[in-house]
Structures are given as structure tokens and as C-alpha cells.
Amino acid sequence: MAATAFFELPGGVRLAVDETGDVRGTPVFFFHGWPASRLQGSAFSGEAREFGARILSPDRPGIGLSSHQPGRALLDWPPLIRETALQLGIERFRILAISGGGPYALATAHALPDMIDSVAIVSGAPPLHPDVDGRALLPVYRWLLSAYRKRPEFVRQLFGIVRPVATIQPPAWSWPLLLRFVPPADRVALRDPRVFEGCFAVYREAWRGSAHGVISDAEVYAHDWGFRPEDIQVPVRLWHGRNDRSFSWRLAEQLAQRIPRCEARFIENEGHYSLPIRHRRAILKDLLEE
């Protein structure tokens, strides 16, 4: 079971970080997806012990047990990671990011090249600039992005309405019904009841602080990243399923072409969720060997 520690950081931010795996292993910061939480990192605990990795999984500000950081931008994240690493006595580390954690991983690689050995991003979110092809996004993401750009206050209010529902644990019998709304490539990987409960525990924890924290985390994706991927000098591995319906692999390909030291791995017959579930052993092993 992961242990949670709290770090008091500059600017009055209190960051909650779960640690799992090998306590003497290679430090790996895990950046969770959206709307997810630090609990997502525990999915790699078995592989971390096997390969000698120390997984450090923080809640982003306003998520789970971390305090809110008003008006934050993507580049406000790397200084928090730097300070956390220094408080832990860590001089160098690697980064493993899932889905919405991808932009945060690239921002950290851009800002802290002297501290990072390598980065692995799985099913990562691409830049969502205004002219991004909406057909390459999950319909609900496409709608939220469009609605936020037109009426941001409406979307904020909507998240407040959704929060009570999002924090409810769905009964086990509802899982087969919910799976009907999941893309076919992900359906088989999510049938395991343990995966079902684990996924919802991760998402429920994200809403623990407030709906404001979850929407603040989402708002970051709707804005310019604040740096050029072309300027990233850290080795980056992008893993993406060719059947990913959240973010098309074509968007990942375009991003990979912009990062100088990037190798993209597009996996056949895998979706947004099935890829990190079925291939997490290969992903972590590859990151540690990079």
C-alpha cells in the first residue's frame, strides 16, 4: 500500500505525494491523468518493486489532498516538482505520465533538464490549440473544450453540479452497463472487477478537495503550454494506442515530430485505457533502461 507524505512548498502550496515500489530504487515521478489523482501511481507498484523503481505520485494542486493554487499555469508545475525532489534529497529522476499528465511531464522536462534522465508518456494529451482537429478528440472532450472557450463560467458551474455524483461509488452490478459506453479497444482490459474499483477510487479521490480544483486542472489544457516542444532536450518516449479514442494517435505523432529526442511507439489494437493496463511492465522497464 502506498504511503502519503505532505510537502510544504513556496507560494503556500501543500503537495500530497504517494510513494510506492522500491524505497531504495530509481526515483520516478508519476504524473496522473485527468480527472485522476495520486492514487493512479499505485497501479505500477508491482512492476516498480520488480525493476527497482521508487514511484513518487503527487496530487496536482487542487486535486485530492493537495492544496489549491489559484490561477496556475502549466509552467507553475515544474518548480513544485523541483522543490519536492530537493526536500526528498533527490538530485535526478525520471518521469512517467498518463493521459492528462503528459503536458505536465513535458513542461517539467523543458524546465528541469539537468534533473531529468528520461520521460515516458502513455496515452498523452496533445496541445489543444484552438485549431486542433475536433474529430481527433473524444466527443465529450471536444464539447467541453468548445463550451469552455465560449462560456467558461458555465463549465465551472457544471463541474460543481457534477461533483456530488462523481464522488459516489458505483455498485458492482453497474459496471457491465457502464462498459457499454467504453470504446471497444478498452472494454476487455476494464472488465476485471479489481480494475473497475481501482479506476473509480482514483477518480473519486480527484474530487475530494472541490470541483474547483478539478476544473482548474482542466483549464490548463485549454491554454497555450508556454513553451515550445522543440526546445525539450530530455529523451522522451511517447506510447500511444492506435485505437485511442480520447486523443487520436495522429495527434501524438504530430507532437512526437516536434520533440528532438523523442521516440514514438504506436501500439496496434490498444486504446486509451488498455495501453497502460496491458503494457505497464514494458513501459516502466523501458523508462528505467533509457
C-alpha positions in Angstrom: 0.0 0.0 0.0 1.3 3.5 -0.9 2.3 5.9 1.9 1.3 9.5 1.6 3.6 12.4 2.6 2.9 16.1 2.5 5.3 18.8 1.3 5.1 22.5 2.2 6.3 24.4 -0.9 6.9 28.0 -1.9 3.7 30.0 -2.5 1.8 28.3 0.3 1.2 25.1 -1.8 0.9 21.9 0.2 1.5 18.9 -2.1 0.4 15.3 -1.2 2.7 12.6 -2.6 2.2 8.9 -2.5 5.3 6.7 -2.5 5.3 3.0 -3.6 7.7 0.4 -5.1 11.3 0.1 -4.0 12.3 2.8 -1.4 15.9 2.5 -2.5 15.1 2.3 -6.2 15.5 4.7 -9.1 13.3 7.8 -8.4 10.3 8.1 -10.8 7.8 10.9 -10.5 4.4 9.7 -11.7 2.0 12.4 -13.1 -1.6 11.3 -13.0 -4.3 11.8 -15.7 -7.4 14.0 -15.6 -9.7 13.7 -13.8 -7.5 11.4 -11.7 -5.3 11.6 -8.6 -2.1 10.4 -7.0 -3.7 7.0 -6.4 -3.2 6.2 -10.0 0.5 5.7 -9.5 -0.1 2.6 -7.3 -1.0 0.6 -10.4 2.7 0.4 -11.1 3.7 -0.7 -7.6 4.3 -4.4 -8.5 6.4 -3.5 -11.5 8.2 -0.9 -9.5 9.4 -3.4 -6.9 10.3 -5.9 -9.7 12.5 -3.4 -11.6 13.8 -1.3 -8.7 11.8 1.9 -9.1 10.7 4.3 -6.4 7.4 5.7 -7.6 6.5 9.2 -6.3 3.0 10.2 -7.3 1.8 13.7 -6.4 -1.7 15.1 -6.5 -1.6 18.3 -8.6 -2.8 21.5 -6.8 -6.5 21.4 -6.0 -6.7 17.6 -6.6 -7.2 15.1 -3.9 -5.2 16.1 -0.8 -3.1 18.9 -2.4 -4.0 22.5 -1.7 -5.4 24.8 -4.3 -3.1 27.1 -6.3 -5.2 29.8 -7.8 -4.6 30.9 -11.4 -1.9 28.3 -12.0 -0.5 27.6 -15.5 1.4 24.6 -16.8 4.8 26.1 -16.1 3.9 26.6 -12.4 4.2 22.8 -12.0 8.0 22.2 -12.6 9.1 24.4 -9.6 6.8 22.4 -7.3 8.4 19.1 -8.5 11.9 20.6 -8.2 11.3 21.6 -4.6 9.7 18.3 -3.7 12.6 16.4 -5.2 15.1 18.6 -3.2 13.2 18.0 0.0 13.4 14.3 -0.6 17.2 14.5 -1.3 16.7 13.5 -4.9 19.1 15.2 -7.5 18.0 13.3 -10.6 14.8 11.4 -11.5 12.7 10.1 -14.3 9.0 10.9 -15.2 6.2 8.5 -16.1 2.9 10.3 -17.1 -0.5 9.0 -18.1 -3.0 10.9 -20.3 -3.5 14.4 -18.9 -0.2 14.1 -17.0 1.6 14.3 -20.4 1.7 18.1 -20.8 2.9 18.3 -17.2 5.7 15.9 -17.9 6.8 17.8 -21.0 6.7 21.1 -19.1 8.9 19.6 -16.4 11.3 18.2 -18.9 11.6 21.6 -20.6 12.1 23.4 -17.3 14.4 21.0 -15.4 16.6 19.3 -18.0 19.5 19.0 -15.5 17.4 16.9 -13.1 15.6 14.5 -15.5 17.1 11.4 -17.1 14.2 10.4 -19.3 10.4 10.7 -19.7 7.7 8.2 -20.7 4.2 9.5 -21.6 1.4 7.0 -22.1 -1.8 7.9 -24.0 -0.8 11.5 -23.5 -2.9 14.6 -24.1 -1.6 16.7 -27.0 -1.6 20.5 -27.3 -5.3 21.6 -27.6 -4.8 24.8 -29.5 -8.0 26.4 -31.0 -7.5 24.9 -34.5 -7.0 21.3 -33.2 -9.0 18.8 -35.3 -12.0 18.1 -33.1 -12.6 14.8 -34.8 -9.3 13.5 -33.2 -10.8 14.0 -29.7 -13.3 12.1 -27.6 -16.7 13.8 -28.2 -17.1 14.9 -24.6 -13.6 16.5 -24.6 -14.5 18.2 -27.8 -17.7 19.6 -26.3 -16.0 20.7 -23.0 -13.2 22.5 -24.9 -15.7 24.3 -27.1 -18.0 25.2 -24.2 -15.1 26.4 -22.1 -13.8 28.7 -24.8 -17.3 30.2 -25.3 -18.7 30.2 -21.7 -16.0 29.3 -19.1 -18.2 30.2 -16.2 -21.0 27.8 -17.4 -18.4 25.0 -17.4 -17.3 25.8 -13.9 -20.8 25.7 -12.6 -21.4 22.4 -14.4 -18.5 20.9 -12.6 -19.9 22.0 -9.3 -23.2 20.2 -10.2 -21.4 17.0 -11.2 -19.2 16.7 -8.1 -21.8 15.0 -5.8 -22.3 12.3 -8.5 -18.6 11.9 -9.2 -17.8 11.2 -5.6 -20.3 8.3 -5.3 -19.0 4.7 -5.5 -21.0 3.0 -8.2 -22.3 -0.5 -7.3 -20.5 -3.5 -8.8 -23.6 -4.5 -10.8 -23.4 -1.2 -12.8 -20.1 -2.0 -14.3 -21.4 -4.1 -17.3 -23.7 -1.2 -18.1 -21.0 1.4 -17.9 -18.7 -0.7 -20.1 -21.2 -0.2 -22.9 -20.0 3.4 -23.1 -16.4 2.5 -23.3 -14.6 2.2 -26.7 -14.2 -1.5 -27.8 -10.4 -1.4 -27.6 -10.6 -0.6 -23.8 -13.6 -2.7 -22.9 -11.8 -6.1 -22.4 -9.0 -4.5 -20.3 -11.6 -2.9 -18.0 -13.7 -5.9 -17.3 -11.7 -7.0 -14.3 -13.7 -6.0 -11.1 -10.4 -5.0 -9.4 -9.6 -2.6 -12.3 -13.2 -1.3 -12.1 -12.9 -0.4 -8.4 -9.4 0.9 -8.8 -10.3 3.3 -11.6 -13.3 4.7 -9.7 -11.2 5.1 -6.5 -8.7 7.1 -8.5 -11.3 9.4 -10.0 -13.3 9.8 -6.7 -10.2 11.0 -4.9 -9.6 13.7 -7.6 -12.8 15.4 -6.4 -12.1 15.2 -2.7 -10.9 18.8 -2.5 -13.5 20.6 -4.6 -14.9 20.8 -8.0 -12.9 24.0 -8.4 -9.7 22.0 -8.1 -10.7 19.6 -10.9 -11.9 22.4 -13.3 -8.7 24.4 -12.6 -6.6 21.3 -13.6 -8.7 21.0 -16.8 -8.4 24.7 -17.6 -4.6 24.4 -18.0 -5.2 22.2 -21.1 -7.2 24.9 -22.9 -4.4 27.4 -22.8 -1.0 27.6 -24.5 1.6 25.5 -22.8 4.0 28.4 -22.5 7.0 26.6 -24.1 8.0 25.0 -27.4 8.2 21.2 -27.6 11.1 21.8 -30.0 13.1 23.1 -27.1 12.9 19.9 -24.9 16.3 18.3 -24.7 15.4 15.3 -22.4 14.9 11.9 -24.0 11.1 11.3 -24.4 9.2 8.1 -25.2 5.6 8.5 -26.3 3.4 5.4 -26.1 0.0 5.6 -27.8 -2.6 3.1 -28.8 -3.7 3.3 -32.5 -7.3 2.7 -31.3 -7.2 5.6 -28.7 -10.5 7.4 -28.9 -9.7 10.1 -26.3 -6.7 11.5 -28.3 -6.0 10.2 -31.8 -2.6 8.7 -32.3 -2.2 11.1 -35.2 -2.0 14.0 -32.7 0.6 12.1 -30.7 2.5 11.6 -33.9 2.5 15.3 -34.7 3.7 16.1 -31.2 6.5 13.5 -31.4 7.8 15.1 -34.6 8.3 18.3 -32.7 10.3 16.9 -29.8 14.0 16.5 -30.8 14.9 13.4 -28.7 11.6 11.6 -28.9 10.7 8.1 -29.9 7.1 7.3 -30.5 5.7 3.8 -30.1 2.2 3.3 -31.6 0.7 0.0 -30.3 -1.8 -1.8 -32.5 -5.3 -2.7 -31.1 -4.8 -0.7 -27.9 -6.9 2.1 -26.6 -6.6 5.0 -24.2 -7.0 2.8 -21.1 -6.0 -0.6 -22.3 -2.4 0.5 -23.2 -1.2 1.4 -19.7 -3.1 -1.6 -18.2 -1.7 -4.2 -20.5 1.8 -2.8 -21.2 2.7 -1.2 -17.9 5.5 -3.7 -17.3 7.2 -2.9 -20.7 6.6 0.8 -20.3 8.3 1.0 -16.9 11.2 -1.3 -17.9 11.8 0.7 -21.0 11.8 4.0 -19.0 14.3 2.7 -16.5 16.6 1.4 -19.2 16.5 4.6 -21.3 
